Amino acid sequence: MISLNKNICEIHEISNAELTTRISILQSKERSVVLKFLIHLGEFDKRGRYLKAGYSSSIDYCIRKLNLCWSSIKTKRNHEFISGQISGHLS
């Protein structure tokens, strides 16, 4: 497996094949991280932690605290049903 830990400054030195492979690997890691984020955010919302942190909603928390844009939040919220089902299967 190709290491993703190579110095980013050396990216211009990698082969086209390695560059393509890295993009695929990073994309799959991104999906995993987004899923974990959604599961945690769902639990954060369920517990009302945004209120204790001084925000009116979890969306308000995402925008003001996490600096997410509204379109990003809408995209993530569209996947909440899926993450909720997965989360339920993980418990």
C-alpha positions as CSV (number, residue, x, y, z in Angstrom):
1,M,0.0,0.0,0.0
2,I,1.2,3.5,-0.8
3,S,2.0,5.6,2.2
4,L,0.0,8.8,2.6
5,N,2.5,10.1,5.1
6,K,5.0,11.3,2.5
7,N,5.8,15.0,3.0
8,I,3.1,17.0,1.2
9,C,5.9,19.2,-0.1
10,E,7.0,16.2,-2.2
11,I,3.6,15.9,-3.9
12,H,5.0,17.2,-7.2
13,E,7.5,14.3,-7.2
14,I,5.0,11.4,-7.1
15,S,3.9,9.5,-10.1
16,N,0.5,9.9,-11.7
17,A,-0.5,6.5,-10.6
18,E,0.4,7.3,-7.0
19,L,-1.4,10.6,-7.1
20,T,-4.5,8.8,-8.4
21,T,-4.3,6.1,-5.7
22,R,-3.9,8.7,-3.0
23,I,-7.0,10.6,-4.1
24,S,-9.0,7.4,-3.9
25,I,-7.6,6.5,-0.5
26,L,-8.2,10.0,0.9
27,Q,-11.8,10.1,-0.5
28,S,-12.6,6.8,1.3
29,K,-11.1,8.1,4.5
30,E,-13.2,11.3,4.1
31,R,-16.4,9.3,3.9
32,S,-15.5,7.4,7.1
33,V,-14.7,10.7,8.9
34,V,-17.9,12.3,7.8
35,L,-20.0,9.3,9.0
36,K,-18.3,9.4,12.4
37,F,-18.9,13.2,12.5
38,L,-22.6,12.8,11.8
39,I,-23.0,10.1,14.4
40,H,-21.3,12.2,17.0
41,L,-23.2,15.3,16.0
42,G,-26.5,13.4,16.2
43,E,-25.6,12.3,19.8
44,F,-24.5,15.9,20.6
45,D,-27.9,17.1,19.3
46,K,-29.9,14.4,21.2
47,R,-28.2,15.3,24.5
48,G,-28.9,19.0,23.9
49,R,-25.2,19.8,24.3
50,Y,-25.5,22.8,22.0
51,L,-27.7,24.5,24.7
52,K,-25.1,24.0,27.4
53,A,-22.5,25.4,25.0
54,G,-24.6,28.6,24.6
55,Y,-26.2,28.0,21.2
56,S,-29.8,27.9,20.2
57,S,-29.6,24.8,18.1
58,S,-27.1,22.2,16.8
59,I,-27.3,24.1,13.4
60,D,-26.4,27.3,15.2
61,Y,-23.5,25.5,16.9
62,C,-22.3,24.1,13.5
63,I,-22.4,27.6,11.9
64,R,-21.0,29.7,14.7
65,K,-18.7,27.3,16.5
66,L,-17.6,24.9,13.8
67,N,-17.6,27.5,11.0
68,L,-19.6,25.2,8.7
69,C,-21.6,27.0,5.9
70,W,-25.3,26.4,5.6
71,S,-25.0,24.4,2.3
72,S,-22.5,22.1,4.1
73,I,-24.9,21.6,7.0
74,K,-27.8,20.9,4.6
75,T,-25.7,18.2,2.9
76,K,-24.7,16.6,6.2
77,R,-28.3,16.8,7.5
78,N,-29.5,15.0,4.3
79,H,-27.3,12.1,5.5
80,E,-28.5,12.1,9.1
81,F,-31.1,9.4,8.4
82,I,-28.4,7.1,7.1
83,S,-26.1,7.8,9.9
84,G,-28.9,7.3,12.4
85,Q,-29.6,3.9,11.0
86,I,-26.0,3.0,11.1
87,S,-25.6,4.4,14.6
88,G,-28.5,2.3,15.7
89,H,-26.9,-0.8,14.3
90,L,-23.6,0.0,16.1
91,S,-25.1,0.3,19.6
